[in-house]
Amino acid sequence: MWQKAGNYFIRGLITLLPLLITLWIIQFLFNSIDGILGGMIAFVLGRPIPGLGLIVTVLIIFLVGYFATYLISAKFFQAAEWFLYHVPVVKSIYSAVKQVNDVLFMQKGSGEFRRACLVEYPRKGIWSIGFITSDSAEEIEKIVGEKMINVFIANTPTPATGFIIMVPAKEVKLLEMKIEDAFKYVTSRGLLSPDSHTAEKPKA
C-alpha cells in the first residue's frame, strides 16, 4: 500500500512539476518587478499594496518606450545617458550593459553578421552557440594574420550578459536558426530546441 502511495505521489509530482515551476517563476518575477517601486510606494502611501509596484513599473516602461520615439524625448534620454556615463562606478556597469544591448537588439541591417553560429569553445571538441557581432579590429587581424570574427557568447540563463571572443572566420559555423530561437535554446539550458527554424537571409 505504501509503495503504491509513493508511486502515486511521484507520478503526481512529475505531472504537476512543470506547473509548479511556472507558478514559481511567475511569482518570482512578480515579486522582483513589484519590489522595484513597491517599497517607495509603500513609504509614500504608508502601507504596502501588492501589485501596485508592478503596475507602475510596467506603466513607466510603456511611457518611456512611447516618448523615446520622439525627438524631444530622445534628446532627454541622451542627456540622461550622458549623466550616467559620468557617474563613477555606474558608468562602468551601464556602458557595458548598454553596449551588449545595442549589439544584440538595437542594430539593424548588419547583413550576414549578428547571425547565430557555432564555435569550438572553451576548447576543441566542445561546441558553444555564439552570436556574430562584427569583424574584429584591423589591428587584431594584422597581428593574428587572418580574418577574425567577433562572437558574443551569452551566459545561461541570462543572455544579456556574457563575453566576447575573437574566432578565425574559417572556424565559425553559421546556423540557420533565427536569433530568437538561438536565445531560447541558450536561456532554456538546451531544453527548448528549435524545430528547423531558418534565419532570414540577408537581402542582396
C-alpha positions as CSV (number, residue, x, y, z in Angstrom):
1,M,0.0,0.0,0.0
2,W,2.8,2.4,0.9
3,Q,4.6,1.5,-2.3
4,K,1.5,2.4,-4.4
5,A,1.0,5.6,-2.4
6,G,4.6,6.5,-3.1
7,N,4.2,5.8,-6.8
8,Y,1.1,7.9,-6.9
9,F,2.9,10.8,-5.2
10,I,5.8,10.7,-7.5
11,R,3.5,10.5,-10.6
12,G,1.6,13.5,-9.3
13,L,4.7,15.4,-8.6
14,I,6.1,14.7,-12.1
15,T,2.7,15.7,-13.6
16,L,2.5,19.0,-11.6
17,L,6.2,19.9,-11.7
18,P,6.0,22.0,-14.9
19,L,3.0,23.9,-13.5
20,L,4.7,24.4,-10.1
21,I,7.9,25.7,-11.7
22,T,5.8,28.0,-14.0
23,L,4.0,29.4,-11.0
24,W,7.2,29.8,-9.0
25,I,8.8,31.7,-11.9
26,I,5.7,33.9,-12.3
27,Q,5.7,34.6,-8.5
28,F,9.5,35.4,-8.6
29,L,9.1,37.8,-11.5
30,F,6.0,39.4,-9.9
31,N,7.8,39.9,-6.5
32,S,11.0,41.2,-8.3
33,I,9.3,43.7,-10.5
34,D,6.8,44.7,-7.9
35,G,9.6,45.3,-5.5
36,I,11.4,47.8,-7.7
37,L,8.9,50.5,-6.8
38,G,6.8,48.7,-4.2
39,G,8.9,49.9,-1.3
40,M,8.8,53.5,-2.4
41,I,5.0,53.3,-3.0
42,A,4.5,51.8,0.5
43,F,6.6,54.6,2.0
44,V,4.5,57.3,0.3
45,L,1.1,55.7,1.0
46,G,2.0,54.4,4.4
47,R,1.2,50.8,3.7
48,P,2.1,48.2,1.0
49,I,-0.2,47.5,-1.8
50,P,0.7,44.2,-3.5
51,G,0.8,44.6,-7.3
52,L,0.8,48.3,-7.4
53,G,4.6,48.5,-7.9
54,L,4.3,46.1,-10.8
55,I,1.6,48.1,-12.5
56,V,3.5,51.4,-12.0
57,T,6.8,49.8,-13.3
58,V,5.0,48.4,-16.4
59,L,3.4,51.8,-17.0
60,I,6.7,53.6,-16.7
61,I,8.3,51.2,-19.2
62,F,5.5,51.8,-21.6
63,L,5.7,55.5,-21.3
64,V,9.5,55.5,-21.8
65,G,9.1,53.4,-24.9
66,Y,6.4,55.8,-26.2
67,F,8.2,59.0,-25.6
68,A,11.5,57.7,-26.7
69,T,10.2,57.6,-30.2
70,Y,10.1,61.4,-30.4
71,L,13.0,63.7,-31.0
72,I,12.5,65.9,-27.9
73,S,12.2,62.9,-25.6
74,A,15.1,61.2,-27.4
75,K,17.3,64.3,-26.5
76,F,16.2,64.0,-22.9
77,F,17.3,60.3,-22.8
78,Q,20.6,61.3,-24.4
79,A,21.1,63.8,-21.7
80,A,20.2,61.2,-19.1
81,E,22.7,58.7,-20.6
82,W,25.4,61.4,-20.6
83,F,24.8,61.8,-16.9
84,L,25.0,58.1,-16.3
85,Y,28.3,57.9,-18.3
86,H,29.8,60.5,-15.9
87,V,28.8,58.9,-12.6
88,P,31.7,56.8,-11.0
89,V,31.0,53.0,-10.8
90,V,27.6,53.5,-12.5
91,K,29.2,54.4,-15.8
92,S,31.2,51.2,-16.0
93,I,28.2,49.0,-15.4
94,Y,25.8,51.0,-17.6
95,S,28.2,51.3,-20.5
96,A,28.9,47.6,-20.5
97,V,25.2,46.6,-20.4
98,K,24.3,49.3,-23.0
99,Q,26.9,48.0,-25.4
100,V,25.6,44.4,-25.2
101,N,22.0,45.6,-25.6
102,D,22.9,47.7,-28.6
103,V,24.8,44.9,-30.3
104,L,22.2,42.3,-29.7
105,F,18.9,44.2,-30.1
106,M,19.3,47.7,-31.5
107,Q,21.5,47.4,-34.6
108,K,19.8,46.9,-37.9
109,G,20.9,46.0,-41.4
110,S,24.0,44.2,-40.4
111,G,23.6,41.7,-43.2
112,E,25.3,38.4,-42.6
113,F,26.6,39.5,-39.2
114,R,24.7,39.0,-35.9
115,R,23.9,35.5,-37.0
116,A,23.7,32.6,-34.6
117,C,26.8,30.4,-35.0
118,L,28.7,27.5,-33.6
119,V,32.3,27.9,-32.3
120,E,34.6,25.4,-30.6
121,Y,34.8,26.9,-27.2
122,P,36.1,26.6,-24.5
123,R,38.3,24.0,-26.2
124,K,38.5,21.9,-29.3
125,G,35.7,19.3,-29.5
126,I,33.3,21.3,-27.3
127,W,30.9,23.5,-29.2
128,S,29.1,26.6,-28.0
129,I,26.3,28.7,-29.5
130,G,27.5,32.2,-30.2
131,F,26.2,35.4,-31.9
132,I,28.3,37.1,-34.5
133,T,28.5,40.9,-33.8
134,S,31.1,42.2,-36.3
135,D,34.5,41.8,-37.8
136,S,37.4,42.0,-35.4
137,A,39.5,45.2,-35.3
138,E,42.0,45.6,-38.1
139,E,44.9,45.7,-35.6
140,I,43.9,42.4,-34.2
141,E,43.6,40.8,-37.7
142,K,47.0,42.1,-38.6
143,I,48.6,40.7,-35.5
144,V,46.9,37.3,-35.9
145,G,47.4,37.2,-39.7
146,E,43.9,36.1,-40.7
147,K,40.3,37.2,-40.9
148,M,38.8,37.2,-37.4
149,I,35.1,37.4,-36.3
150,N,33.8,38.9,-33.0
151,V,31.5,36.3,-31.4
152,F,29.4,37.0,-28.3
153,I,29.0,34.0,-26.0
154,A,25.9,34.5,-23.9
155,N,25.6,33.3,-20.3
156,T,22.9,30.9,-19.3
157,P,20.2,31.7,-18.3
158,T,20.9,35.4,-18.6
159,P,21.9,36.0,-22.2
160,A,22.1,39.8,-21.7
161,T,25.5,39.1,-20.0
162,G,28.4,37.2,-21.4
163,F,31.8,37.7,-23.0
164,I,33.3,38.3,-26.4
165,I,35.7,36.0,-28.2
166,M,37.6,36.5,-31.4
167,V,37.5,33.5,-33.7
168,P,39.1,32.8,-37.1
169,A,36.4,33.3,-39.7
170,K,37.1,29.9,-41.2
171,E,36.3,28.2,-37.8
172,V,32.9,29.9,-37.4
173,K,30.0,27.7,-38.5
174,L,26.8,29.7,-39.3
175,L,23.5,28.4,-38.0
176,E,20.2,28.6,-40.0
177,M,18.2,29.1,-36.8
178,K,16.8,32.6,-36.0
179,I,18.5,34.8,-33.4
180,E,15.4,34.5,-31.2
181,D,15.4,30.7,-31.4
182,A,19.1,30.5,-30.5
183,F,18.4,32.7,-27.5
184,K,15.6,30.5,-26.4
185,Y,17.9,27.5,-26.8
186,V,20.5,29.2,-24.6
187,T,18.2,30.6,-21.9
188,S,16.4,27.3,-21.5
189,R,19.7,25.4,-21.0
190,G,19.0,23.4,-24.2
191,L,15.5,22.3,-23.2
192,L,13.8,24.3,-25.9
193,S,15.2,23.0,-29.2
194,P,14.3,24.9,-32.4
195,D,12.3,22.9,-34.9
196,S,14.2,23.6,-38.1
197,H,13.6,27.3,-37.9
198,T,15.6,29.1,-40.5
199,A,17.2,32.5,-40.2
200,E,16.1,35.3,-42.5
201,K,18.6,35.6,-45.3
202,P,20.2,39.0,-45.8
203,K,19.0,40.8,-48.9
204,A,21.5,41.2,-51.6
